[in-house]
Amino acid sequence: MLSFRTKVTYTALYVLLGAAGGIAANLVGLPLPYMLGSLLATSLVTILVPRAVPEGYTTPNDFRAVFIALIGLSIGAQVNWSVLSELRHAWASFLALTVFVPLVLFTNYQVFRRLGGYDPATAYFCSTPGGLIEAMLMGEQEGAVEHIVTLQQFLRIIFVVTLLPVGLSFWYGHPVGSSAGMTLSRADAGFEHLPEVAVLLVIGVLLGKYTPLPAGQLVGPLLVGAAATLSGLAVIEMPPYMISAAQVVIGAFLGTRFHGIGMRMIARGAWLSFLSVGSMLLIGLGFSALAQGPTGEPIDVLLISFSPGGVTEMALIALSLSANPAFVSAHHIYRILLTVGLMRPFYRRFVRSGAG
C-alpha cells in the first residue's frame, strides 16, 4: 500500500505533466488546450511507460472534486433570470433527448455486440450514453467484464471531448476554447471575491457529496453558484488561471485511467469507440436540426447539448463558445438521469431475457 506522501508526490507529478501538456497545446492552438493537452500528455505517458503509475495508486477524488467544483461555480455564476426564462423554449430538445438516449443505446449495443464481439452484458454496459459509474457498478453485478466496460466508457468521454471541439474548430475556421481567447472569467478578475468563492466552494462540494444529485461534484457547486448569483448574495469571480488549472487537473486524471490497459486492447477499444461516438454525434446532429426551430438555439449549441461526454467537459466546451450554460448543462443532467433510470430495466427486458 502506498504511503500518503508517495500518493501526494505522484499526484503532483501528474498535474505538472498535465500542465506542461496544456501549455504546449495552447502554444500550438489546440481547442480546449488545457484539458485536452493535459489529457494527451498523461495518457501517453501512462500507456507508453506503465511503471510511471505505481501499483496501488488511485487518483484522489476529493482533490479532483475541488477543481470540478470551480467549474461548477463558474457555470452557476452565469445563470441569471433571463437565462432561466429561455429554458421554457427547450421542450422540443428535451423531448428529442428522450428519444435520443434509447436510440443511441440500441445503436451502440449493435457496435459492441456485433462488431466488437463482446458478450451481451459487457456490450450493453459499454453502450450507455452516460452514467459512467452506474454502468461500471451495474455491469460488475451482471457479470460484464469490468475493465472493458471501464475502458469503453472512458474512451466515450475522451473521444467526445476531443472530436467535438476539434470538429467545431474546423467548422468555424478557428480554434474554440481558451486557445481562442475565451475564458470563464474576466481577464482582469482579481482576488477580492476569493473569500466568497471559497465559502461557496465548500458548500457546493458538500452538497454534491452528500446528496443524490447526478454528477454531484459539478451539479452541487453549480446549484450553489446559481443560487448565490440569482439572489445577489455573492459575487463569483476568480482569476482566469484558476479555471485553466481546473482544466489541467481534470484532463490529467482522465489520462491516468489508461494505466494497466495494454496497447492491443486500447487499439480495439478505440476503433469501436470511434464508431460508437461517430454514430452518436451523427444522431445528435439530426435531432439538433429537428429541435433548432422550436428552441431557437443555434445548431452547434444543440449539438453540444446532445453530445454524450462528461457534464463538466461539455459545459466547458459550451462556455468556450459563449453558449447558454444553463441550457447545455440542463440537457446533460437530464441525459444522465434518463440513462441511469433506463439502464437496469432495459438490460432486464432486452438483454438478460435473451433478446440481445
C-alpha positions as CSV (number, residue, x, y, z in Angstrom):
1,M,0.0,0.0,0.0
2,L,1.3,3.4,-1.0
3,S,2.1,5.9,1.7
4,F,0.2,9.3,1.8
5,R,3.5,11.1,0.9
6,T,4.0,8.9,-2.1
7,K,0.5,9.4,-3.4
8,V,0.8,13.2,-3.0
9,T,4.2,13.1,-4.9
10,Y,2.8,11.2,-7.8
11,T,-0.4,13.3,-7.9
12,A,1.8,16.4,-8.1
13,L,3.9,14.9,-10.9
14,Y,0.8,14.0,-13.0
15,V,-0.6,17.5,-12.5
16,L,2.8,19.1,-13.5
17,L,2.9,16.8,-16.6
18,G,-0.7,17.8,-17.4
19,A,0.2,21.5,-17.1
20,A,3.2,21.0,-19.5
21,G,0.8,19.3,-21.9
22,G,-1.8,22.1,-21.6
23,I,0.8,24.9,-22.1
24,A,2.1,23.1,-25.2
25,A,-1.4,22.5,-26.6
26,N,-2.2,26.2,-26.0
27,L,1.0,27.3,-27.9
28,V,0.1,25.2,-30.9
29,G,-3.5,26.4,-30.9
30,L,-5.4,23.2,-30.0
31,P,-9.1,23.7,-29.0
32,L,-9.8,23.5,-25.2
33,P,-6.0,23.2,-24.8
34,Y,-5.5,23.0,-21.0
35,M,-7.8,20.0,-20.7
36,L,-7.0,18.2,-24.0
37,G,-3.3,18.8,-23.8
38,S,-3.2,17.6,-20.2
39,L,-5.2,14.5,-21.1
40,L,-3.0,13.7,-24.0
41,A,0.3,14.1,-22.1
42,T,-0.7,12.0,-19.1
43,S,-2.4,9.3,-21.2
44,L,0.6,8.9,-23.5
45,V,3.0,8.5,-20.5
46,T,0.6,6.1,-18.8
47,I,0.3,3.9,-21.9
48,L,3.9,4.0,-23.0
49,V,5.6,3.9,-19.6
50,P,3.3,1.7,-17.4
51,R,5.7,1.9,-14.5
52,A,5.1,5.7,-14.3
53,V,1.9,4.8,-12.3
54,P,2.9,2.7,-9.2
55,E,0.8,-0.3,-8.2
56,G,-2.0,0.7,-5.9
57,Y,-2.2,4.3,-6.9
58,T,-5.6,5.8,-7.4
59,T,-6.4,9.4,-8.3
60,P,-7.6,11.4,-5.2
61,N,-11.3,12.0,-5.9
62,D,-11.6,14.7,-3.2
63,F,-8.8,16.7,-4.7
64,R,-10.3,16.4,-8.2
65,A,-13.7,17.4,-6.8
66,V,-12.4,20.8,-5.7
67,F,-11.4,21.6,-9.3
68,I,-14.6,20.3,-10.8
69,A,-16.4,22.5,-8.2
70,L,-14.6,25.5,-9.5
71,I,-16.0,24.8,-13.0
72,G,-19.5,24.3,-11.5
73,L,-19.4,27.6,-9.6
74,S,-18.3,29.4,-12.8
75,I,-21.2,27.9,-14.7
76,G,-23.6,28.8,-11.9
77,A,-22.4,32.3,-11.8
78,Q,-23.5,32.8,-15.4
79,V,-27.1,31.7,-14.7
80,N,-29.5,34.7,-14.4
81,W,-33.2,35.1,-14.6
82,S,-33.2,35.8,-18.4
83,V,-31.2,32.6,-19.0
84,L,-33.7,30.6,-16.9
85,S,-36.6,32.1,-18.8
86,E,-35.2,30.9,-22.0
87,L,-35.4,27.2,-20.8
88,R,-39.2,27.3,-21.4
89,H,-38.4,27.0,-25.1
90,A,-36.4,23.8,-24.6
91,W,-39.3,21.4,-24.5
92,A,-38.6,20.2,-28.1
93,S,-34.9,19.4,-27.3
94,F,-35.8,17.6,-24.1
95,L,-38.4,15.6,-26.0
96,A,-35.8,14.8,-28.6
97,L,-33.3,13.8,-25.9
98,T,-35.9,11.4,-24.5
99,V,-35.8,9.5,-27.9
100,F,-32.1,10.0,-28.4
101,V,-31.0,8.1,-25.3
102,P,-32.7,4.7,-26.0
103,L,-31.8,5.1,-29.8
104,V,-28.1,5.5,-29.2
105,L,-28.1,2.8,-26.5
106,F,-29.5,0.4,-29.1
107,T,-27.1,1.6,-31.8
108,N,-24.1,1.3,-29.5
109,Y,-25.1,-2.2,-28.4
110,Q,-25.0,-3.3,-32.1
111,V,-21.5,-1.9,-32.4
112,F,-20.1,-3.5,-29.3
113,R,-22.0,-6.8,-29.7
114,R,-22.0,-7.4,-33.4
115,L,-18.7,-5.7,-34.4
116,G,-16.8,-5.9,-31.2
117,G,-17.8,-9.4,-30.3
118,Y,-18.3,-8.6,-26.6
119,D,-20.6,-10.8,-24.6
120,P,-24.2,-9.3,-24.1
121,A,-23.7,-7.9,-20.6
122,T,-20.3,-6.3,-21.5
123,A,-21.6,-4.9,-24.8
124,Y,-24.7,-3.4,-23.1
125,F,-22.9,-1.6,-20.3
126,C,-20.3,-0.3,-22.7
127,S,-23.2,1.2,-24.7
128,T,-24.8,3.5,-22.2
129,P,-24.5,7.2,-23.2
130,G,-23.9,8.4,-19.7
131,G,-23.9,7.2,-16.1
132,L,-20.3,6.1,-16.2
133,I,-20.1,5.0,-12.5
134,E,-23.5,3.4,-12.6
135,A,-22.6,1.4,-15.8
136,M,-19.4,0.1,-14.2
137,L,-21.2,-0.9,-10.9
138,M,-24.3,-2.5,-12.6
139,G,-22.1,-4.1,-15.2
140,E,-20.0,-5.8,-12.5
141,Q,-23.2,-7.1,-10.8
142,E,-24.4,-8.5,-14.0
143,G,-21.2,-10.3,-15.0
144,A,-19.8,-7.8,-17.5
145,V,-16.0,-7.7,-18.0
146,E,-15.3,-4.7,-15.7
147,H,-12.0,-3.5,-17.3
148,I,-13.6,-3.5,-20.8
149,V,-16.6,-1.5,-19.6
150,T,-14.3,1.0,-17.8
151,L,-12.2,1.4,-21.0
152,Q,-15.1,1.9,-23.3
153,Q,-16.9,4.3,-21.0
154,F,-13.7,6.5,-20.6
155,L,-13.0,6.3,-24.3
156,R,-16.5,7.6,-24.9
157,I,-15.9,10.7,-22.9
158,I,-12.4,11.2,-24.2
159,F,-13.5,10.8,-27.9
160,V,-16.4,13.2,-27.5
161,V,-14.4,15.9,-25.7
162,T,-11.6,15.6,-28.3
163,L,-13.6,15.2,-31.5
164,L,-16.3,17.8,-30.8
165,P,-14.1,20.9,-30.2
166,V,-11.7,19.8,-33.0
167,G,-14.7,19.4,-35.3
168,L,-16.2,22.7,-34.3
169,S,-12.8,24.4,-34.8
170,F,-12.8,23.2,-38.4
171,W,-16.4,24.2,-38.8
172,Y,-15.7,27.8,-37.6
173,G,-12.3,28.0,-39.2
174,H,-10.5,28.9,-35.9
175,P,-9.9,27.3,-32.6
176,V,-12.6,27.2,-29.9
177,G,-12.0,27.4,-26.2
178,S,-9.2,29.2,-24.3
179,S,-6.9,28.9,-27.2
180,A,-9.2,31.3,-28.9
181,G,-9.0,33.7,-26.0
182,M,-12.3,32.6,-24.4
183,T,-12.4,32.0,-20.7
184,L,-14.9,31.5,-17.9
185,S,-13.6,34.5,-16.0
186,R,-12.9,38.2,-16.8
187,A,-9.3,38.8,-17.9
188,D,-8.8,41.4,-15.2
189,A,-10.5,39.4,-12.4
190,G,-8.5,39.6,-9.2
191,F,-8.6,38.1,-5.7
192,E,-11.2,40.4,-4.0
193,H,-14.0,37.9,-4.2
194,L,-12.0,34.7,-3.4
195,P,-13.3,34.5,0.2
196,E,-16.9,34.3,-1.2
197,V,-15.7,31.7,-3.8
198,A,-14.0,29.6,-1.1
199,V,-17.2,29.5,1.1
200,L,-19.4,28.6,-1.8
201,L,-16.9,26.1,-3.0
202,V,-17.1,24.2,0.3
203,I,-20.9,24.3,0.4
204,G,-21.1,23.1,-3.2
205,V,-18.7,20.2,-2.6
206,L,-20.6,19.1,0.4
207,L,-23.9,19.4,-1.4
208,G,-22.6,17.3,-4.3
209,K,-21.1,14.7,-2.0
210,Y,-23.9,14.1,0.4
211,T,-27.0,14.4,-1.8
212,P,-28.1,12.0,-4.6
213,L,-27.5,14.6,-7.3
214,P,-26.4,13.3,-10.8
215,A,-22.8,14.3,-11.5
216,G,-22.9,15.8,-7.9
217,Q,-19.3,17.1,-8.0
218,L,-20.3,19.5,-10.7
219,V,-24.0,20.0,-10.2
220,G,-23.8,20.7,-6.4
221,P,-21.5,23.7,-6.9
222,L,-23.4,24.8,-10.0
223,L,-26.6,25.0,-8.0
224,V,-24.9,26.9,-5.2
225,G,-23.3,29.3,-7.6
226,A,-26.6,29.9,-9.4
227,A,-28.5,30.5,-6.1
228,A,-25.8,32.9,-4.9
229,T,-25.8,34.8,-8.2
230,L,-29.6,34.9,-8.6
231,S,-30.1,36.1,-5.0
232,G,-27.3,38.6,-5.2
233,L,-25.8,37.3,-2.0
234,A,-22.3,36.8,-3.5
235,V,-20.1,37.7,-6.5
236,I,-18.4,34.7,-8.0
237,E,-15.3,35.9,-9.7
238,M,-11.7,34.4,-9.9
239,P,-8.6,34.9,-12.0
240,P,-8.7,33.0,-15.3
241,Y,-5.6,30.9,-14.5
242,M,-7.7,29.2,-11.7
243,I,-10.1,27.8,-14.4
244,S,-7.1,26.8,-16.6
245,A,-5.7,24.9,-13.6
246,A,-9.0,23.2,-13.1
247,Q,-9.0,22.0,-16.7
248,V,-5.4,20.7,-16.3
249,V,-6.3,18.6,-13.3
250,I,-9.5,17.2,-14.9
251,G,-7.5,16.3,-18.1
252,A,-4.6,14.8,-16.1
253,F,-6.8,12.5,-14.1
254,L,-8.7,11.3,-17.1
255,G,-5.4,10.4,-18.8
256,T,-4.2,8.2,-15.8
257,R,-7.3,6.0,-16.3
258,F,-5.4,4.1,-19.1
259,H,-3.0,2.6,-16.6
260,G,-2.7,-1.2,-16.8
261,I,-4.5,-1.5,-20.1
262,G,-2.5,-3.0,-23.0
263,M,-2.0,-1.3,-26.4
264,R,-3.8,-4.1,-28.2
265,M,-6.9,-3.7,-26.0
266,I,-6.8,0.1,-26.3
267,A,-6.5,-0.1,-30.1
268,R,-9.5,-2.4,-30.3
269,G,-11.5,-0.3,-27.9
270,A,-10.5,3.0,-29.7
271,W,-11.8,1.6,-33.0
272,L,-15.1,0.6,-31.5
273,S,-15.4,3.8,-29.6
274,F,-14.8,5.8,-32.8
275,L,-17.7,4.0,-34.5
276,S,-19.9,4.4,-31.4
277,V,-19.1,8.1,-30.8
278,G,-19.3,8.9,-34.5
279,S,-22.8,7.3,-34.7
280,M,-23.9,9.2,-31.6
281,L,-22.7,12.5,-32.9
282,L,-24.5,12.0,-36.2
283,I,-27.7,11.0,-34.5
284,G,-27.3,14.0,-32.2
285,L,-26.8,16.3,-35.2
286,G,-30.0,15.0,-36.7
287,F,-32.0,15.7,-33.5
288,S,-30.3,19.1,-33.2
289,A,-31.6,20.0,-36.7
290,L,-35.1,19.0,-35.7
291,A,-35.0,20.9,-32.5
292,Q,-33.4,24.1,-33.8
293,G,-36.7,25.7,-34.9
294,P,-38.8,25.2,-31.8
295,T,-35.9,26.0,-29.4
296,G,-34.4,29.0,-31.3
297,E,-31.0,27.8,-30.3
298,P,-28.1,27.6,-32.8
299,I,-27.4,24.1,-34.1
300,D,-23.9,24.0,-32.6
301,V,-25.3,24.7,-29.1
302,L,-27.8,21.9,-29.6
303,L,-25.2,19.5,-30.8
304,I,-23.1,20.2,-27.7
305,S,-26.3,19.5,-25.6
306,F,-26.8,16.1,-27.3
307,S,-23.1,15.1,-27.3
308,P,-22.7,12.4,-24.6
309,G,-19.4,13.4,-23.0
310,G,-19.0,14.3,-19.3
311,V,-21.1,17.1,-17.9
312,T,-18.0,19.0,-16.9
313,E,-16.3,18.7,-20.2
314,M,-19.4,19.5,-22.2
315,A,-20.1,22.6,-20.1
316,L,-16.5,23.8,-20.7
317,I,-17.0,23.4,-24.5
318,A,-20.3,25.2,-24.3
319,L,-18.8,28.1,-22.3
320,S,-15.9,28.3,-24.7
321,L,-18.4,29.2,-27.4
322,S,-20.2,31.7,-25.2
323,A,-23.2,29.3,-25.3
324,N,-26.0,29.2,-22.8
325,P,-24.5,27.2,-19.9
326,A,-27.9,26.6,-18.2
327,F,-29.4,25.2,-21.4
328,V,-26.4,22.8,-22.1
329,S,-25.9,21.7,-18.5
330,A,-29.7,21.0,-18.0
331,H,-29.7,18.8,-21.1
332,H,-26.7,16.7,-19.9
333,I,-28.1,16.4,-16.4
334,Y,-31.4,15.1,-17.9
335,R,-29.4,12.7,-20.2
336,I,-27.6,11.2,-17.2
337,L,-30.8,10.8,-15.2
338,L,-32.7,9.2,-18.1
339,T,-29.8,6.9,-18.9
340,V,-29.4,5.7,-15.3
341,G,-33.2,5.3,-15.0
342,L,-33.4,3.2,-18.1
343,M,-30.2,1.2,-17.6
344,R,-31.4,-1.7,-15.5
345,P,-35.0,-2.1,-16.9
346,F,-33.7,-2.1,-20.5
347,Y,-31.0,-4.6,-19.6
348,R,-33.5,-7.0,-17.9
349,R,-36.1,-6.6,-20.7
350,F,-33.9,-6.7,-23.8
351,V,-30.5,-8.4,-22.9
352,R,-30.9,-10.7,-19.9
353,S,-34.2,-12.1,-21.3
354,G,-32.2,-13.3,-24.3
355,A,-33.4,-10.6,-26.8
356,G,-29.8,-9.2,-27.0
